[in-house]
Amino acid sequence: MQLRQQHLSNTFTKNIINNTAKFIDRNFDFNMDSKSVSQIKQMPIKQLFIFAKQSFQKQYYINVTMVNEESMQGKLIKRINANKYILEVNKNLFQIIDLKNLKSINLI
């Protein structure tokens, strides 16, 4: 009787462990794979608002990095609304910048 109880207990424990591991795998992403992580982390949104506002007011040349790792240099020439600006990359190229899609703003 005791041997049978241990076997049932082991099977029960293994099932709980396997089911818990499967549940975690399906529902949570811990980014435990070996993909390289970008060196620049995303700035807090409030900091992006402040940097964009100052860069626009003072006409600073900035380097803007998007969340998709695309990077552009230029200056903010027009404010569309609280979240959007127009970046002049050169005299012929302009880019609409949405602060929610930015990773960072750096002065040049």
C-alpha positions as CSV (number, residue, x, y, z in Angstrom):
1,M,0.0,0.0,0.0
2,Q,2.8,2.4,0.9
3,L,4.6,1.7,-2.4
4,R,1.5,2.4,-4.4
5,Q,0.9,5.7,-2.6
6,Q,4.5,6.9,-3.4
7,H,4.0,6.1,-7.1
8,L,0.7,8.1,-7.2
9,S,2.3,11.0,-5.3
10,N,5.2,11.0,-7.8
11,T,2.9,11.0,-10.8
12,F,0.7,13.7,-9.3
13,T,3.7,15.9,-8.6
14,K,5.1,15.4,-12.1
15,N,1.7,16.3,-13.6
16,I,1.5,19.5,-11.6
17,I,5.0,20.5,-12.6
18,N,4.4,19.8,-16.3
19,N,1.1,21.5,-16.3
20,T,2.5,24.6,-14.6
21,A,5.4,24.8,-16.9
22,K,3.1,24.5,-20.0
23,F,0.8,27.2,-18.6
24,I,3.7,29.6,-18.0
25,D,5.1,28.9,-21.5
26,R,1.8,29.6,-23.2
27,N,0.8,32.7,-21.2
28,F,4.0,34.6,-20.3
29,D,7.0,35.9,-22.2
30,F,10.1,36.2,-20.1
31,N,12.4,36.9,-23.1
32,M,14.8,34.1,-22.0
33,D,16.0,33.4,-25.5
34,S,19.5,34.4,-26.6
35,K,18.5,37.2,-28.9
36,S,20.6,40.3,-28.6
37,V,19.0,43.2,-26.7
38,S,19.6,46.8,-27.9
39,Q,22.0,48.9,-26.0
40,I,19.6,51.8,-25.7
41,K,16.6,51.3,-23.5
42,Q,13.3,53.1,-24.1
43,M,13.1,56.4,-22.4
44,P,10.1,57.1,-20.2
45,I,7.3,58.8,-22.1
46,K,7.3,61.8,-19.8
47,Q,11.0,62.3,-20.5
48,L,10.4,62.0,-24.2
49,F,7.7,64.8,-24.0
50,I,10.1,67.1,-22.1
51,F,13.0,66.4,-24.5
52,A,10.8,66.9,-27.6
53,K,9.4,70.2,-26.2
54,Q,12.8,71.6,-25.3
55,S,14.3,70.5,-28.6
56,F,11.4,72.1,-30.5
57,Q,11.6,75.4,-28.6
58,K,15.4,75.7,-28.7
59,Q,15.7,74.3,-32.3
60,Y,18.4,71.7,-31.2
61,Y,19.7,69.2,-33.7
62,I,18.8,65.8,-32.3
63,N,19.2,62.1,-33.0
64,V,15.8,60.3,-32.8
65,T,15.8,56.5,-32.4
66,M,12.5,54.7,-33.1
67,V,11.3,51.5,-31.4
68,N,12.1,49.6,-34.6
69,E,15.8,50.7,-34.3
70,E,15.5,53.2,-37.2
71,S,17.5,56.3,-36.4
72,M,17.3,59.9,-37.9
73,Q,19.0,63.2,-37.3
74,G,17.6,66.6,-37.7
75,K,15.6,69.2,-35.9
76,L,11.9,69.5,-34.9
77,I,10.4,72.3,-36.9
78,K,6.6,72.1,-36.2
79,R,4.4,70.7,-33.4
80,I,1.3,69.0,-34.7
81,N,-0.1,68.0,-31.3
82,A,1.2,66.9,-27.9
83,N,2.4,63.6,-29.3
84,K,3.5,64.5,-32.9
85,Y,6.2,66.7,-34.3
86,I,7.7,67.2,-37.8
87,L,11.4,66.4,-38.0
88,E,13.4,68.1,-40.7
89,V,16.1,65.6,-41.7
90,N,17.3,67.8,-44.6
91,K,15.9,70.5,-46.8
92,N,14.0,67.9,-48.9
93,L,13.1,65.3,-46.4
94,F,10.7,65.6,-43.5
95,Q,9.4,62.9,-41.1
96,I,6.4,62.9,-38.8
97,I,7.5,61.8,-35.4
98,D,5.0,60.2,-33.0
99,L,6.5,60.2,-29.4
100,K,4.8,56.9,-28.6
101,N,6.9,55.3,-31.3
102,L,10.2,56.7,-30.1
103,K,12.9,54.9,-28.1
104,S,15.1,57.9,-27.4
105,I,15.9,61.5,-28.2
106,N,19.6,62.5,-28.0
107,L,21.3,65.9,-28.6
108,I,23.9,65.9,-31.4
